[in-house]
Structures are given as C-alpha cells and as structure tokens.
C-alpha cells in the first residue's frame, strides 16, 4: 500500500471526533536509507595524549594507542573500572581493549 502525506491527512480527518489536523509527516523515498550519523574517531596522537592524562589518575593502569584502539593493561580496583572506562570512551577511540585485572 502506498502512503502519501495527503492520504494520511485525509484518513486522520475522517476519524470521528477529530477537529483539526496539523500534518508534519515526512515520508522517506523508496530505496532511500536514512543518513548514518558520522562516527568520530580521534587521531592517535591526540588520543594518546588524552588517554595518558586519564590513565595517570589510576595507579597500576597503563595504556597504549594504536590505530585508534586503546589497550588498557595492569590492575584496577573494581569500583574504579567503570569511571575509567567511561572517561576513555568519552575520548572517542575506535575501540577499547580492556586487559585489566580487577583486584
């Protein structure tokens, strides 16, 4: 069944009790995919600096950055893991490889 903006408006107006219709429908064209949101990945040099600033606040944790992938290693307390991971994700790496040992 093909839908058009006018057909939808006409159908809604025909419903008993409807007093007015404000038609702000947007119908995608056939075979048109919605635009994907751009994925932002910081370059390695910027990412490396930012990651090390974050990691320096966590004793026993080290990090390397290669090709946008941040690899975390060392040991961390369980209650510190989530804040660390959140801070690293906010830096927009391609991926985080968590090889940390939880104490």
C-alpha positions as CSV (number, residue, x, y, z in Angstrom):
1,X,0.0,0.0,0.0
2,X,1.4,3.4,-1.0
3,X,1.1,6.2,1.5
4,X,1.2,9.9,0.7
5,X,1.1,12.8,3.0
6,X,-2.3,13.8,1.7
7,X,-3.8,10.3,2.1
8,X,-2.6,10.1,5.7
9,X,-4.1,13.5,6.4
10,X,-7.4,12.6,4.8
11,X,-7.6,9.3,6.7
12,X,-7.0,11.1,10.1
13,X,-9.5,13.8,9.3
14,X,-12.1,11.1,8.6
15,X,-11.8,9.7,12.2
16,X,-14.9,10.6,14.2
17,X,-14.1,13.3,16.8
18,X,-11.0,14.7,15.1
19,X,-11.4,18.5,14.9
20,X,-8.2,19.5,13.2
21,X,-5.1,18.0,11.7
22,X,-1.6,19.5,11.6
23,X,0.3,17.4,9.0
24,X,4.0,17.4,9.7
25,X,4.5,13.9,8.2
26,X,7.8,13.1,6.5
27,X,7.7,10.1,4.3
28,X,11.1,8.6,3.2
29,X,11.5,8.0,-0.5
30,X,11.7,4.4,-1.6
31,X,15.2,2.9,-1.5
32,X,16.5,5.8,0.4
33,X,18.2,4.8,3.6
34,X,18.4,7.3,6.5
35,X,21.7,9.1,6.8
36,X,24.0,7.4,9.2
37,X,25.5,9.6,11.9
38,X,29.1,10.3,11.3
39,X,31.5,8.3,13.6
40,X,34.2,10.5,15.0
41,X,37.4,8.8,16.0
42,X,40.2,10.9,17.3
43,X,43.7,10.6,15.7
44,X,46.2,8.5,17.6
45,X,48.5,11.4,18.7
46,X,45.6,13.3,20.3
47,X,44.0,10.2,21.6
48,X,47.4,9.1,23.1
49,X,47.8,12.4,25.0
50,X,44.3,12.4,26.3
51,X,44.3,8.7,27.3
52,X,47.5,9.1,29.3
53,X,46.1,12.1,31.1
54,X,43.1,9.9,32.2
55,X,45.2,6.8,33.0
56,X,47.7,8.7,35.1
57,X,45.0,9.2,37.7
58,X,44.7,5.4,38.1
59,X,47.6,3.7,39.9
60,X,48.6,0.4,38.3
61,X,46.9,1.1,34.9
62,X,48.8,1.7,31.6
63,X,47.5,2.2,28.1
64,X,48.7,2.1,24.5
65,X,47.0,3.6,21.5
66,X,47.5,2.0,18.0
67,X,45.1,2.7,15.1
68,X,42.5,4.3,17.3
69,X,42.4,1.2,19.6
70,X,43.1,1.9,23.2
71,X,44.6,-1.1,25.0
72,X,44.3,-0.9,28.8
73,X,46.6,-3.2,31.0
74,X,47.6,-3.5,34.6
75,X,45.5,-3.8,37.7
76,X,42.5,-1.8,38.9
77,X,40.1,-1.9,41.8
78,X,36.6,-3.0,40.8
79,X,35.0,0.4,41.9
80,X,37.4,2.3,39.7
81,X,36.8,0.3,36.5
82,X,33.5,2.0,35.4
83,X,34.7,5.6,35.8
84,X,37.9,4.7,33.9
85,X,36.1,3.1,31.0
86,X,33.6,5.9,30.8
87,X,36.4,8.5,30.7
88,X,38.2,6.6,28.0
89,X,35.1,6.1,25.9
90,X,34.4,9.9,26.0
91,X,37.7,10.4,24.2
92,X,36.2,8.7,21.1
93,X,38.6,5.8,20.4
94,X,37.8,3.3,17.6
95,X,37.8,0.6,20.3
96,X,38.8,-0.1,23.9
97,X,40.6,-3.4,24.5
98,X,40.3,-4.0,28.2
99,X,43.0,-6.3,29.5
100,X,42.9,-5.0,33.1
101,X,43.0,-7.4,36.0
102,X,40.4,-6.5,38.6
103,X,41.7,-6.6,42.2
